[in-house]
Amino acid sequence: MNSELKILFVEDEEGIREELGYYLRHVASGGVLTAENGEEGLKLYREHQPDIVITDLEMPGMHGSQMIRQIKEINPSQAIIVTTAHSDTRFLMKAIELKVDHYLLKPINLELLEDKIRQIEHQIELERRVEQQRIIMEEISAIKGNMLVVLDRQMKAIFLNRGYLEYIGCDSLEMCRQKLPSLAQYMVDWEEGFAPESREEFEWVREIEALPSSRRIVALKKPFEDSETFYNVSLSSNPETGHRIVALSEITELISSRDFYRKQAKRDELTGLNNRFAFNRKFESLIPKALSENGQLSMILIDLDHFKAINDRYGHDFGDKVLTDVARVLEQCIGPKDFLARWGGEEFVVLSQRSLDEAIELAEEIRRKIMEIKYENGVQLHCSCGVSTLNPEEDARDAHKMFRRADKALYQAKNLGRNRVFYERRQRVR
């Protein structure tokens, strides 16, 4: 974990600021900055760039919401926890619009607050490791490659080192000139790197030269090999002679490590599902795509009924088991058109490239399957679901309206007795 976690705490009530500030100093080893209003908080943020911002919304002068907007302009991914004495949905919707990480009601449950801070700390550490891997990968490009090629003006090889010869299966440069396939024949498509259009000799070098250095990565795979081997490609040239030097440095282990941390940063630690961060990224990418292509997009919010009572009666270990069991059931229900995430607590969300009717059918299947989960202690699970679908006219201006409609539908399902699916079209319930 990050050993120097720094927190900015903004609170206008002096007693709360001093008491909670004292507690936070035991949580954040990097120190706690305190401010009594939005102006002071924003000034401290610009000066110190804290890891986490904890703030009230209602404050004299600059409101917390104004401060959050300006902080998000500086750093869109800044971790923010909102604290408020107001429990009505207006303040909750405001927090959702501001894309804050967590929303806590006063009086603050210190155990819950520390848990949220640790979750964010874990996320920050994973993202830092991803960035470290990226920096290391860039530095590798300056290291002499495992495979080294020197080309003339006509893109013909005039030198191949032993690593290249061994990979191709040649004993000498002369033998390689007569033998196919070339290295390009072993290059395979992968989402972040390069795959050549031309497989002829070294024409791929011309293509990769046009790419930024961060994308000059190739994946090689020979027939009958189980997996790809990844190489970073470094290029240099001599304008006077026209020679090009191509160095390929193997980075397979680094790619695997980076991908592991990327997945971890997007995963919910308890259930293994996508987390809220991953959901927001997916949501932000699918909305414009669906709007531009007139595609279908629906959302299902799922909330386990009376989960708090189950957790209180049978303990957190059993509660965690319930959440992981539900996660496995949800994974069985969804298909290739669906993106599943744990929203937080006992809430899950499915983003689906289906019509509203199909999403409603999926929600009903989820509700039934959750009811089929059995426990020896006799606990019977139920869930409520709220379903919304893309409204191009509204959502083109504010994509989060789609989420708010699903949340409103979920509220209606709860209000009508729980264990049911409610959806926005003509406010119908099942």
C-alpha positions in Angstrom: 0.0 0.0 0.0 1.0 3.6 -0.5 3.0 4.6 2.6 2.5 8.3 2.2 -1.3 8.7 1.8 -2.3 12.4 2.0 -5.9 13.6 2.7 -7.5 17.0 2.3 -10.5 17.4 4.7 -12.9 20.3 4.0 -15.6 21.0 6.6 -17.1 24.3 7.8 -18.2 23.1 11.2 -15.2 23.6 13.5 -16.0 20.8 16.0 -16.4 18.2 13.2 -13.3 19.5 11.4 -11.1 19.1 14.5 -12.6 15.8 15.7 -12.6 14.0 12.3 -9.3 15.7 11.3 -7.7 14.2 14.4 -9.0 10.7 13.5 -7.9 11.0 9.9 -4.3 11.7 11.0 -4.2 8.2 12.3 -5.3 6.9 8.9 -3.2 9.0 6.5 0.5 8.7 7.1 1.2 11.4 4.6 -0.7 14.0 6.6 -4.1 15.6 6.7 -4.8 19.1 5.4 -7.9 20.8 6.8 -9.9 23.7 5.3 -13.1 25.4 6.5 -14.6 26.3 3.1 -14.3 25.7 -0.6 -12.0 28.6 -1.4 -9.4 27.5 1.2 -9.8 23.8 0.2 -9.2 24.6 -3.5 -6.1 26.6 -2.6 -4.7 23.8 -0.5 -5.5 21.3 -3.2 -3.5 23.2 -5.8 -0.6 23.5 -3.5 -0.4 20.0 -2.2 -2.2 17.6 -4.7 -3.6 15.2 -2.0 -4.5 11.6 -2.8 -8.0 11.9 -1.3 -10.4 14.8 -0.8 -13.1 14.5 1.9 -15.6 17.4 1.8 -19.0 18.6 2.8 -21.3 19.9 0.1 -23.1 22.7 1.9 -20.6 25.4 3.1 -20.6 29.2 3.2 -18.9 31.0 0.4 -17.8 28.5 -2.3 -20.0 25.3 -2.0 -18.4 21.9 -1.9 -19.9 21.1 -5.3 -18.2 24.2 -6.8 -14.9 23.2 -5.3 -15.3 19.6 -6.6 -16.0 20.8 -10.1 -12.8 22.9 -10.2 -10.8 20.0 -8.7 -12.1 17.7 -11.4 -11.0 20.2 -14.0 -7.5 20.0 -12.6 -7.5 16.2 -12.1 -10.6 14.3 -13.6 -9.6 11.1 -11.7 -9.2 12.7 -8.3 -10.6 10.5 -5.5 -13.4 12.4 -3.6 -15.6 11.4 -0.6 -18.6 13.6 0.1 -20.0 13.9 3.6 -23.4 15.5 4.3 -26.1 15.7 6.8 -28.7 15.7 4.0 -30.2 12.3 3.1 -32.6 13.4 0.4 -32.1 12.2 -3.2 -31.3 15.8 -4.4 -27.9 15.6 -2.6 -27.3 12.0 -3.7 -27.9 13.0 -7.4 -25.6 15.9 -7.0 -22.9 13.6 -5.8 -23.5 11.2 -8.7 -23.3 14.1 -11.2 -20.0 15.2 -9.7 -18.6 11.7 -10.1 -17.5 11.4 -6.5 -16.2 8.0 -5.3 -18.3 7.7 -2.1 -21.2 9.5 -0.3 -21.4 9.3 3.5 -24.1 10.6 5.8 -23.4 12.5 9.0 -22.8 11.6 11.7 -19.9 9.8 10.1 -19.5 6.1 10.8 -15.7 6.1 11.3 -15.3 2.4 10.5 -17.1 2.8 7.2 -15.1 6.0 6.4 -11.8 4.2 7.0 -13.0 1.3 4.8 -13.8 3.7 2.0 -10.4 5.3 2.4 -8.6 2.0 2.3 -10.5 1.0 -0.9 -9.4 4.2 -2.6 -5.9 3.8 -1.3 -5.8 0.3 -2.8 -7.1 1.7 -6.2 -4.5 4.5 -6.1 -1.7 2.0 -5.5 -2.8 -0.2 -8.4 -2.9 2.7 -10.7 0.5 3.9 -9.6 1.9 0.4 -10.4 0.4 0.6 -13.9 2.1 3.9 -14.4 5.4 2.5 -13.1 5.1 -0.3 -15.6 4.4 2.2 -18.4 7.5 4.2 -17.5 9.7 1.1 -17.3 8.4 0.0 -20.7 9.5 3.4 -22.2 12.9 3.1 -20.7 13.4 -0.4 -22.1 13.3 1.1 -25.6 16.7 2.6 -25.0 18.2 -0.8 -24.2 20.0 -3.0 -26.8 17.4 -5.4 -28.2 17.1 -9.1 -28.1 16.8 -8.9 -31.9 18.7 -6.3 -33.9 18.3 -5.5 -37.6 20.2 -3.0 -39.8 18.4 -2.0 -43.1 19.7 -0.1 -46.2 17.7 2.5 -48.2 15.8 -0.2 -50.0 14.7 -1.8 -46.7 17.0 -4.8 -47.3 18.7 -6.3 -44.3 22.5 -5.8 -44.2 22.9 -7.1 -40.6 20.9 -9.5 -38.4 22.1 -10.4 -35.0 22.1 -13.9 -33.5 18.8 -13.4 -31.7 17.0 -12.5 -34.9 18.6 -15.4 -36.8 17.7 -17.9 -34.1 14.1 -16.7 -34.0 13.7 -17.0 -37.8 15.6 -20.3 -37.8 18.5 -19.2 -40.0 22.2 -19.7 -39.7 23.2 -16.6 -41.6 22.0 -13.4 -43.3 22.4 -15.0 -46.7 20.2 -17.9 -45.6 17.5 -15.6 -44.3 17.5 -13.7 -47.7 16.5 -16.9 -49.4 14.1 -18.3 -46.7 10.5 -17.4 -45.9 8.7 -16.5 -43.8 10.0 -13.2 -42.6 9.5 -11.9 -39.1 6.3 -10.1 -40.2 4.7 -13.5 -40.9 4.7 -14.2 -37.1 3.2 -10.9 -36.1 -0.3 -11.2 -34.7 -3.0 -8.6 -34.1 -3.5 -7.3 -30.6 -5.5 -4.4 -29.3 -2.8 -2.0 -28.1 0.1 -2.7 -30.4 1.0 -3.1 -34.0 0.2 -5.6 -36.7 1.5 -5.0 -40.2 -0.7 -4.6 -43.3 2.2 -5.9 -45.5 3.9 -9.2 -44.6 6.7 -8.7 -47.1 10.3 -8.6 -45.8 10.8 -5.4 -43.8 8.0 -3.3 -45.2 6.5 -3.4 -41.7 9.2 -1.1 -40.5 7.9 1.7 -42.7 4.4 1.2 -41.2 5.6 1.1 -37.5 7.7 4.3 -38.1 4.5 6.2 -38.5 3.2 5.2 -35.0 4.0 6.9 -31.7 6.7 5.1 -29.6 4.1 3.9 -27.1 2.4 1.8 -29.9 5.6 0.3 -31.3 5.0 -3.0 -29.7 4.6 -6.3 -31.7 3.3 -9.6 -30.6 5.0 -12.6 -32.2 3.6 -16.2 -32.3 4.9 -19.1 -34.2 2.7 -22.0 -35.4 2.0 -24.5 -32.6 3.1 -22.0 -29.9 0.7 -21.6 -27.0 1.1 -17.9 -26.5 2.5 -14.7 -27.9 5.9 -13.1 -27.2 5.9 -9.3 -26.9 8.6 -7.0 -28.2 9.2 -3.3 -27.9 10.5 -1.9 -31.2 13.1 0.9 -31.1 14.0 2.7 -34.3 16.9 4.9 -35.3 18.2 6.1 -38.7 21.1 7.9 -40.3 19.9 10.4 -42.9 23.2 10.6 -44.6 23.6 6.9 -45.3 19.9 6.0 -45.2 20.5 3.1 -42.8 17.8 2.1 -40.3 18.5 0.3 -37.1 15.6 -1.8 -35.7 15.9 -3.2 -32.1 13.3 -5.6 -30.7 13.5 -6.0 -26.9 11.4 -8.7 -25.3 8.9 -7.3 -22.8 6.5 -10.3 -22.4 6.9 -10.4 -18.6 6.4 -6.7 -18.3 3.2 -6.8 -20.5 1.8 -9.6 -18.4 2.6 -7.7 -15.2 1.0 -4.5 -16.5 -2.1 -6.3 -17.7 -2.4 -7.9 -14.3 -2.4 -4.6 -12.5 -4.7 -3.1 -15.0 -7.2 -5.8 -14.4 -6.8 -5.5 -10.6 -7.4 -1.7 -10.8 -10.7 -2.4 -12.5 -11.9 -5.3 -10.3 -13.9 -5.3 -7.1 -11.7 -7.0 -4.5 -14.5 -9.1 -2.9 -16.5 -10.4 -5.8 -14.0 -10.2 -8.7 -16.5 -8.3 -10.8 -15.8 -5.0 -12.6 -15.8 -2.2 -10.1 -17.4 1.3 -10.3 -14.3 2.7 -12.0 -14.5 0.1 -14.7 -18.2 0.6 -15.2 -17.9 4.4 -15.6 -15.2 3.9 -18.2 -17.4 1.5 -20.1 -20.4 3.7 -19.8 -18.5 6.7 -21.1 -17.4 4.7 -24.1 -20.7 3.1 -25.0 -23.0 6.1 -24.7 -21.4 8.1 -27.6 -21.1 4.9 -29.7 -24.8 4.1 -29.2 -25.9 7.6 -29.9 -23.8 7.9 -33.1 -24.9 4.5 -34.4 -28.5 4.5 -33.3 -27.6 1.5 -31.2 -29.5 -0.1 -28.3 -28.3 0.4 -24.7 -30.1 -0.4 -21.5 -29.2 -0.4 -17.8 -30.2 -2.6 -15.0 -29.6 -1.6 -11.4 -29.9 -4.5 -8.9 -30.3 -4.1 -5.2 -30.4 -7.0 -2.7 -33.5 -6.6 -0.6 -33.0 -6.4 3.2 -29.3 -7.1 2.9 -28.4 -5.0 5.9 -30.7 -7.1 8.1 -29.0 -10.3 6.8 -25.6 -8.8 7.4 -26.4 -7.6 10.9 -28.0 -10.9 11.9 -25.6 -13.4 10.4 -22.3 -11.4 10.3 -20.1 -9.9 7.7 -18.5 -13.2 6.7 -21.9 -14.6 5.7 -22.8 -11.2 4.1 -19.6 -11.4 2.0 -20.5 -15.0 0.9 -24.0 -13.8 -0.1 -22.4 -11.0 -2.3 -19.9 -13.4 -3.9 -22.7 -16.0 -4.5 -24.9 -13.3 -6.1 -21.9 -12.2 -8.3 -21.5 -15.8 -9.6 -25.2 -16.0 -10.4 -25.1 -12.7 -12.3 -22.1 -13.8 -14.3 -24.1 -16.9 -15.4 -27.1 -14.7 -16.4 -25.3 -12.2 -18.6 -24.2 -12.6 -22.2 -21.6 -11.1 -24.6 -23.8 -8.0 -25.0 -23.7 -7.2 -21.3 -21.2 -5.5 -19.0 -21.6 -6.4 -15.3 -20.1 -4.5 -12.3 -20.5 -4.2 -8.6 -21.7 -0.6 -8.0 -21.1 -0.8 -4.2 -22.5 -2.4 -1.1 -25.3 -4.7 -2.1 -25.9 -3.0 -5.5 -24.9 -4.3 -8.9 -25.3 -2.9 -12.3 -25.6 -4.3 -15.8 -25.0 -2.2 -18.9 -26.5 -4.0 -21.8 -26.5 -3.5 -25.6 -30.1 -4.9 -25.7 -33.5 -3.4 -26.3 -35.6 -2.4 -23.3 -37.8 -5.5 -23.6 -34.7 -7.8 -23.7 -33.2 -6.0 -20.7 -36.5 -6.4 -18.8 -36.4 -10.2 -19.6 -32.8 -10.3 -18.3 -33.7 -8.5 -15.1 -36.5 -11.0 -14.5 -34.1 -13.9 -15.1 -31.7 -12.3 -12.6 -34.5 -11.8 -10.0 -35.6 -15.5 -10.4 -32.1 -16.9 -10.3 -31.2 -15.0 -7.1 -34.3 -16.4 -5.4 -33.0 -19.9 -6.2 -29.8 -19.5 -4.1 -30.2 -21.7 -1.0 -28.5 -21.5 2.4 -28.5 -24.0 5.3 -29.5 -21.3 7.7 -32.7 -20.7 5.7 -31.9 -17.3 4.4 -34.0 -16.5 1.3 -32.6 -13.8 -1.1 -34.7 -11.4 -3.1 -33.7 -8.5 -5.2 -35.3 -5.4 -6.8 -34.3 -4.2 -10.2 -34.7 -0.8 -11.9 -34.4 -0.8 -15.7 -33.8 2.2 -18.1 -32.9 2.5 -21.7 -31.1 5.0 -23.9 -33.1 8.2 -24.7 -31.1 9.9 -27.5 -32.8 13.3 -27.0 -32.0 13.5 -23.2 -28.9 11.4 -22.9 -27.0 13.2 -25.7 -26.9 16.3 -23.4 -26.4 14.4 -20.1 -25.6 10.7 -20.2 -26.1 10.4 -16.4 -29.8 10.9 -16.9 -29.9 7.3 -18.0 -28.5 6.2 -14.7 -30.9 8.5 -12.8 -33.8 6.9 -14.6 -32.7 3.4 -13.6 -32.1 4.6 -10.1 -35.6 6.1 -10.0 -37.1 2.8 -11.3 -35.2 0.9 -8.6 -36.7 3.2 -6.0 -40.1 2.5 -7.4 -39.5 -1.2 -7.3 -38.5 -0.9 -3.6 -41.5 1.4 -2.8 -43.9 -1.1 -4.4 -42.9 -3.9 -2.1 -39.5 -5.1 -3.4 -38.6 -8.4 -5.1 -39.7 -7.0 -8.5 -38.6 -5.4 -11.7 -39.7 -1.8 -12.5 -38.9 -0.1 -15.8 -39.3 3.4 -17.1 -41.6 2.8 -20.1 -45.1 3.9 -19.0 -43.9 3.3 -15.4 -44.8 -0.4 -15.5 -43.9 -3.0 -12.9 -43.4 -6.7 -13.0 
